[in-house]
Protein backbone atom coordinates (compact mmCIF):
# COMPACT_ATOMS: atom_id res chain seq x y z
CA UNK A 1 0.00 0.00 0.00
CA UNK A 2 2.79 2.40 0.98
CA UNK A 3 4.62 1.57 -2.23
CA UNK A 4 1.51 2.36 -4.28
CA UNK A 5 1.11 5.73 -2.56
CA UNK A 6 4.77 6.52 -3.20
CA UNK A 7 4.44 5.67 -6.90
CA UNK A 8 1.29 7.80 -7.16
CA UNK A 9 3.00 10.79 -5.55
CA UNK A 10 6.01 10.33 -7.78
CA UNK A 11 3.79 10.36 -10.87
CA UNK A 12 2.12 13.56 -9.66
CA UNK A 13 5.52 15.16 -9.06
CA UNK A 14 6.82 14.22 -12.50
CA UNK A 15 3.61 15.47 -14.13
CA UNK A 16 3.89 18.74 -12.26
CA UNK A 17 7.52 19.20 -13.23
CA UNK A 18 6.77 18.44 -16.89
CA UNK A 19 4.36 21.38 -17.16
CA UNK A 20 6.22 23.76 -14.85
CA UNK A 21 7.37 27.00 -16.38
CA UNK A 22 10.03 29.52 -15.51
CA UNK A 23 9.30 33.21 -15.04
CA UNK A 24 11.99 35.34 -16.65
CA UNK A 25 12.20 39.00 -15.70
CA UNK A 26 12.64 41.38 -18.61
CA UNK A 27 14.67 44.06 -16.89
CA UNK A 28 17.52 43.92 -14.36
CA UNK A 29 17.10 45.76 -11.06
CA UNK A 30 17.40 49.52 -11.49
CA UNK A 31 17.54 49.34 -15.29
CA UNK A 32 13.87 49.29 -16.32
CA UNK A 33 13.11 52.28 -18.58
CA UNK A 34 9.97 54.41 -18.59
CA UNK A 35 9.37 54.21 -14.85
CA UNK A 36 8.78 56.67 -12.02
CA UNK A 37 10.36 54.26 -9.58
CA UNK A 38 7.19 53.08 -7.86
CA UNK A 39 7.32 49.60 -6.37
CA UNK A 40 4.16 47.94 -7.62
CA UNK A 41 3.07 44.37 -7.04
CA UNK A 42 1.27 42.13 -9.51
CA UNK A 43 -2.51 41.91 -9.17
CA UNK A 44 -4.16 38.74 -10.48
CA UNK A 45 -7.85 37.81 -10.23
CA UNK A 46 -10.34 35.80 -12.30
CA UNK A 47 -7.49 34.44 -14.44
CA UNK A 48 -6.48 37.98 -15.40
CA UNK A 49 -3.38 40.05 -14.78
CA UNK A 50 -4.87 43.40 -13.79
CA UNK A 51 -1.65 45.08 -12.67
CA UNK A 52 1.91 44.16 -13.59
CA UNK A 53 4.63 45.20 -11.20
CA UNK A 54 7.35 42.91 -12.55
CA UNK A 55 7.22 42.57 -16.35
CA UNK A 56 8.51 39.28 -17.66
CA UNK A 57 7.59 36.15 -19.53
CA UNK A 58 6.70 32.60 -18.62
CA UNK A 59 8.92 30.21 -20.54
CA UNK A 60 7.59 26.86 -21.75
CA UNK A 61 10.22 24.57 -23.27
CA UNK A 62 9.70 21.28 -25.11
CA UNK A 63 11.94 18.35 -24.30
CA UNK A 64 15.37 18.28 -25.91
CA UNK A 65 14.33 15.29 -28.00
CA UNK A 66 11.25 17.07 -29.38
CA UNK A 67 12.75 20.55 -29.76
CA UNK A 68 12.33 21.82 -33.35
CA UNK A 69 14.39 24.99 -32.89
CA UNK A 70 11.50 27.43 -33.32
CA UNK A 71 10.21 29.86 -30.69
CA UNK A 72 7.23 32.13 -30.33
CA UNK A 73 6.37 35.04 -28.03
CA UNK A 74 2.70 34.96 -27.00
CA UNK A 75 0.82 38.21 -26.37
CA UNK A 76 -2.45 37.53 -24.51
CA UNK A 77 -5.57 39.58 -25.16
CA UNK A 78 -7.38 41.89 -22.78
CA UNK A 79 -7.93 45.25 -24.46
CA UNK A 80 -4.80 46.74 -22.88
CA UNK A 81 -6.77 46.69 -19.62
CA UNK A 82 -5.72 43.25 -18.39
CA UNK A 83 -4.16 40.03 -19.70
CA UNK A 84 -6.15 36.82 -20.15
CA UNK A 85 -2.95 34.91 -19.51
CA UNK A 86 -4.50 31.42 -19.39
CA UNK A 87 -6.90 31.22 -22.35
CA UNK A 88 -4.70 33.22 -24.73
CA UNK A 89 -1.38 32.60 -23.03
CA UNK A 90 -0.54 29.47 -21.08
CA UNK A 91 -2.85 27.19 -23.07
CA UNK A 92 -1.38 28.46 -26.33
CA UNK A 93 2.15 27.88 -25.03
CA UNK A 94 1.35 24.25 -24.20
CA UNK A 95 -0.07 23.75 -27.69
CA UNK A 96 3.15 25.01 -29.23
CA UNK A 97 5.14 22.73 -26.91
CA UNK A 98 3.32 19.70 -28.37
CA UNK A 99 4.90 20.63 -31.71
CA UNK A 100 8.38 21.00 -30.25
CA UNK A 101 8.22 24.80 -30.19
CA UNK A 102 9.54 26.90 -27.31
CA UNK A 103 6.93 29.40 -26.15
CA UNK A 104 7.10 32.52 -24.01
CA UNK A 105 3.98 34.14 -22.55
CA UNK A 106 4.67 37.86 -22.35
CA UNK A 107 3.41 39.73 -19.30
CA UNK A 108 4.34 43.32 -20.10
CA UNK A 109 3.42 46.42 -18.14
CA UNK A 110 -0.12 47.67 -18.73
CA UNK A 111 -0.51 51.19 -20.16
CA UNK A 112 -2.68 52.36 -17.24
CA UNK A 113 0.07 51.68 -14.71
CA UNK A 114 0.67 54.71 -12.41
CA UNK A 115 4.40 54.00 -12.60
CA UNK A 116 4.76 54.91 -16.27
CA UNK A 117 6.26 58.11 -17.59
CA UNK A 118 4.83 57.51 -21.08
CA UNK A 119 1.97 55.05 -21.48
CA UNK A 120 1.67 54.32 -25.20
CA UNK A 121 5.20 53.01 -25.75
CA UNK A 122 5.41 50.51 -22.89
CA UNK A 123 3.90 47.40 -24.59
CA UNK A 124 6.34 47.79 -27.49
CA UNK A 125 9.22 48.52 -25.12
CA UNK A 126 8.69 45.32 -23.15
CA UNK A 127 8.03 43.24 -26.28
CA UNK A 128 11.31 44.42 -27.83
CA UNK A 129 13.16 43.44 -24.67
CA UNK A 130 11.52 40.00 -24.66
CA UNK A 131 12.54 39.32 -28.24
CA UNK A 132 16.12 40.41 -27.57
CA UNK A 133 16.31 38.29 -24.44
CA UNK A 134 15.22 35.18 -26.34
CA UNK A 135 17.71 35.79 -29.14
CA UNK A 136 20.51 36.35 -26.64
CA UNK A 137 19.76 32.98 -25.03
CA UNK A 138 18.89 31.13 -28.24
CA UNK A 139 22.01 28.90 -28.29
CA UNK A 140 21.49 27.79 -24.68
CA UNK A 141 17.79 27.15 -25.24
CA UNK A 142 18.19 25.27 -28.52
CA UNK A 143 16.45 27.97 -30.54
CA UNK A 144 17.43 29.13 -34.03
CA UNK A 145 17.68 32.94 -33.88
CA UNK A 146 16.04 33.33 -37.31
CA UNK A 147 12.95 31.29 -36.33
CA UNK A 148 11.55 33.42 -33.51
CA UNK A 149 8.08 34.85 -34.12
CA UNK A 150 5.23 36.40 -32.22
CA UNK A 151 1.54 35.56 -31.84
CA UNK A 152 -1.08 37.93 -30.49
CA UNK A 153 -4.78 37.66 -29.69
CA UNK A 154 -7.06 40.72 -29.89
CA UNK A 155 -5.15 43.63 -28.29
CA UNK A 156 -2.22 41.23 -28.05
CA UNK A 157 -2.39 41.23 -31.84
CA UNK A 158 -1.77 44.96 -31.70
CA UNK A 159 1.33 44.38 -29.56
CA UNK A 160 2.53 41.73 -32.02
CA UNK A 161 1.90 43.84 -35.12
CA UNK A 162 3.49 46.87 -33.44
CA UNK A 163 6.64 44.86 -32.78
CA UNK A 164 6.61 43.73 -36.41
CA UNK A 165 6.15 47.17 -37.95
CA UNK A 166 7.84 49.72 -35.67
CA UNK A 167 11.61 50.12 -35.95
CA UNK A 168 12.30 52.73 -33.26
CA UNK A 169 14.51 51.21 -30.56
CA UNK A 170 12.81 51.72 -27.19
CA UNK A 171 14.50 48.93 -25.24
CA UNK A 172 18.27 49.47 -25.45
CA UNK A 173 19.57 50.08 -21.93
CA UNK A 174 23.24 49.72 -22.81
CA UNK A 175 23.67 46.07 -21.86
CA UNK A 176 24.68 43.13 -24.06
CA UNK A 177 21.10 42.49 -25.24
CA UNK A 178 21.20 45.72 -27.26
CA UNK A 179 23.21 44.06 -30.01
CA UNK A 180 20.41 41.57 -30.74
CA UNK A 181 17.55 42.34 -33.12
CA UNK A 182 14.04 42.81 -31.73
CA UNK A 183 12.38 42.18 -35.10
CA UNK A 184 10.19 39.04 -35.10
CA UNK A 185 10.70 36.62 -37.98
CA UNK A 186 6.94 36.16 -38.43
CA UNK A 187 3.62 37.34 -36.99
CA UNK A 188 0.58 35.22 -36.15
CA UNK A 189 -2.42 37.49 -35.51
CA UNK A 190 -5.75 36.17 -34.20
CA UNK A 191 -8.70 38.60 -34.14
CA UNK A 192 -6.12 41.38 -33.97
CA UNK A 193 -6.51 45.03 -33.12
CA UNK A 194 -4.56 46.79 -35.88
CA UNK A 195 -5.84 50.29 -36.47
CA UNK A 196 -6.51 53.29 -34.24
CA UNK A 197 -8.59 54.94 -36.95
CA UNK A 198 -12.14 54.44 -38.21
CA UNK A 199 -12.36 50.75 -37.29
CA UNK A 200 -10.48 50.95 -34.01
CA UNK A 201 -11.48 48.95 -30.98
CA UNK A 202 -12.33 51.88 -28.72
CA UNK A 203 -11.34 50.19 -25.47
CA UNK A 204 -7.89 49.20 -26.70
CA UNK A 205 -7.34 52.64 -28.21
CA UNK A 206 -8.34 54.50 -25.06
CA UNK A 207 -6.40 52.21 -22.72
CA UNK A 208 -3.25 52.48 -24.83
CA UNK A 209 -3.33 56.12 -25.91
CA UNK A 210 -5.53 57.82 -23.30
CA UNK A 211 -8.85 59.62 -23.60
CA UNK A 212 -7.71 62.36 -25.98
CA UNK A 213 -4.91 61.03 -28.21
CA UNK A 214 -3.31 63.37 -30.71
CA UNK A 215 -3.68 62.72 -34.45
CA UNK A 216 0.04 61.89 -34.48
CA UNK A 217 -0.42 59.14 -31.87
CA UNK A 218 -3.43 57.72 -33.69
CA UNK A 219 -1.41 57.49 -36.89
CA UNK A 220 1.69 56.12 -35.20
CA UNK A 221 -0.16 53.20 -33.63
CA UNK A 222 -2.34 52.43 -36.65
CA UNK A 223 -0.08 49.62 -37.72
CA UNK A 224 -1.46 49.30 -41.23
CA UNK A 225 0.23 52.68 -41.82
CA UNK A 226 3.60 51.46 -40.53
CA UNK A 227 4.15 48.52 -42.90
CA UNK A 228 7.37 48.54 -44.96
CA UNK A 229 9.13 46.09 -47.24
CA UNK A 230 11.05 44.88 -44.14
CA UNK A 231 7.91 43.93 -42.19
CA UNK A 232 7.98 40.17 -41.43
CA UNK A 233 5.48 37.77 -43.03
CA UNK A 234 2.10 37.40 -41.35
CA UNK A 235 -0.68 34.88 -40.82
CA UNK A 236 -4.06 36.47 -40.05
CA UNK A 237 -7.22 34.92 -38.59
CA UNK A 238 -10.50 36.74 -37.97
CA UNK A 239 -14.23 36.04 -37.81
CA UNK A 240 -16.61 37.85 -40.09
CA UNK A 241 -19.11 38.12 -37.22
CA UNK A 242 -16.63 39.50 -34.66
CA UNK A 243 -18.70 42.05 -32.67
CA UNK A 244 -15.74 43.41 -30.72
CA UNK A 245 -12.83 43.93 -33.11
CA UNK A 246 -14.07 44.72 -36.61
CA UNK A 247 -12.56 42.32 -39.19
CA UNK A 248 -11.66 45.43 -41.20
CA UNK A 249 -8.62 45.53 -38.90
CA UNK A 250 -7.24 42.38 -40.51
CA UNK A 251 -8.32 43.48 -43.99
CA UNK A 252 -6.48 46.79 -43.62
CA UNK A 253 -3.32 45.02 -42.51
CA UNK A 254 -3.59 42.44 -45.29
CA UNK A 255 -3.91 45.19 -47.89
CA UNK A 256 -0.95 47.12 -46.46
CA UNK A 257 1.26 44.02 -46.47
CA UNK A 258 0.27 43.20 -50.05
CA UNK A 259 1.11 46.74 -51.18
CA UNK A 260 4.61 46.34 -49.77
CA UNK A 261 5.04 42.82 -51.22
CA UNK A 262 5.20 41.22 -47.78
CA UNK A 263 4.09 37.59 -47.68
CA UNK A 264 0.72 37.23 -45.94
CA UNK A 265 -1.94 34.57 -45.47
CA UNK A 266 -5.38 35.68 -44.26
CA UNK A 267 -8.43 33.66 -43.25
CA UNK A 268 -11.75 35.38 -42.53
CA UNK A 269 -14.17 32.76 -41.20
CA UNK A 270 -17.96 33.25 -41.14
CA UNK A 271 -18.26 32.31 -37.46
CA UNK A 272 -16.27 32.57 -34.26
CA UNK A 273 -17.12 36.03 -32.99
CA UNK A 274 -14.39 37.39 -30.78
CA UNK A 275 -13.75 34.02 -29.18
CA UNK A 276 -11.45 32.27 -31.65
CA UNK A 277 -9.17 30.14 -29.54
CA UNK A 278 -7.62 26.70 -29.42
CA UNK A 279 -10.84 24.80 -28.77
CA UNK A 280 -14.59 24.90 -29.36
CA UNK A 281 -14.47 26.96 -32.54
CA UNK A 282 -17.64 26.72 -34.69
CA UNK A 283 -17.82 25.38 -38.23
CA UNK A 284 -14.82 25.95 -40.47
CA UNK A 285 -13.17 28.20 -37.87
CA UNK A 286 -11.86 25.07 -36.16
CA UNK A 287 -9.44 24.69 -39.09
CA UNK A 288 -7.39 27.76 -38.19
CA UNK A 289 -4.82 25.82 -36.15
CA UNK A 290 -4.22 23.33 -38.95
CA UNK A 291 -3.85 26.18 -41.44
CA UNK A 292 -1.46 28.01 -39.12
CA UNK A 293 0.79 24.97 -38.74
CA UNK A 294 0.72 24.36 -42.51
CA UNK A 295 1.76 27.99 -43.08
CA UNK A 296 4.65 27.74 -40.60
CA UNK A 297 5.85 24.62 -42.39
CA UNK A 298 5.40 26.22 -45.81
CA UNK A 299 7.42 29.27 -44.75
CA UNK A 300 10.24 27.10 -43.40
CA UNK A 301 9.86 27.90 -39.70
CA UNK A 302 8.69 24.39 -38.74
CA UNK A 303 9.86 21.08 -40.18
CA UNK A 304 7.29 19.01 -42.05
CA UNK A 305 5.34 16.22 -40.45
CA UNK A 306 4.09 18.25 -37.47
CA UNK A 307 0.54 17.58 -36.35
CA UNK A 308 -1.61 20.66 -35.48
Buried (B, 14 or more C-beta within 10 A) or exposed (E): EEEEEEEEEEEEEEEEEEEEBEEBEBBEEEEBBBBEEEEBEEEBEEEBBBBBEBBBBBBBBBEEEEBBBBBBBBBBBBBBBBBBBEBBBBBBBBBBBEBBBBBBBBBBBBBBBEBBEEBBBBBBBBBBBBBBBBBBBBEEBBBBBEBBBBBBBBBBBBBBBBBBBBEEEBBBEEEEBBEBEBBBBBBBBBBBBBBBBEBBBEBBBBBBBBEEBEEEBBEBBBBBBBBEEEBBBBBBBBBEEBEBBBBBBBBBBBBBBEEEEBBBBBBBBEBBBBBBBBEEBBEEBBBBBEBBBBBBBEBEBBEEEBEB
